[in-house]
Amino acid sequence: MNKDDLSFFQSWFHRHIKSYYSEDNYVQMNVKMKEEHTYRVCENIVMIGKAMNLDEKQLQLGETMALFHDIGRFEQFKRYRTYSDRRSQNHAKLSAEILKQTGVLVRLSEDEEAIINKAISYHNLYKLPADDADIYLFYARLLRDADKLDIWHTVLEYYKTRHLYPNPAMELELPDTQEYSLSFINSIMNCQCTDVGNMKTRNEMKLSLLSWAFDINFLPTYQYMQDHRYIDRIIELLPDTEDIRKIQRHVNTYIQRKIANNSLVSAKQPYEM
């Protein structure tokens, strides 16, 4: 692919999203939120890729998958007025379906189209399949890192003004109680992502966000997390309990060790095309 392809995709995406603009304030607010999220994920994937010395073609491929990774979210919200996959349908599968139905990727090679479709289909999985081709897993990991960085950013920015502009969709329509299950604490202490299918409160959603630290793949992502204090800032949104303080120490220590050891995936062959 080349820069003309990327420019075409950017123009196409802008026109496509405008078709979801609405006079319904709640719908419009959430469409714009996801549109802005998309553009920031594009910036994140380029940032991570440049830090890993990816070439121009790799960066363009990464930016394209970031541009389209949540395209199903707009149709999801139009149909169901929620971003909860449990209450509607899997948004990654819906994104892949829309790309296939529109044929927007046909200008690319079969290999490039397959990489983008795989990365998008995989981007919200609890765990990536271990038996797929390395090139698919590499780009899926790249997209997942870029996406997580902006979800953390988006949630933290939302809570700055939530008292003025509450948005139930941002909280997956979960109740605002002080409770959280110890299973979420135990998962984090075992360096595991929590099971989002079991979330019953907003505190459990926030704990799930913390657990994503164990599903980061690239050193630049960890460094960005640390520089922006994402873990400590999410902790500030949770109750001040010994459990919460314990996981704060645990997750921060985990990140510091990852950065010190640099024991993360590198961008080398066979990821070049």
Beta strands, then each sheet from edge to edge (+ up, - down):
end
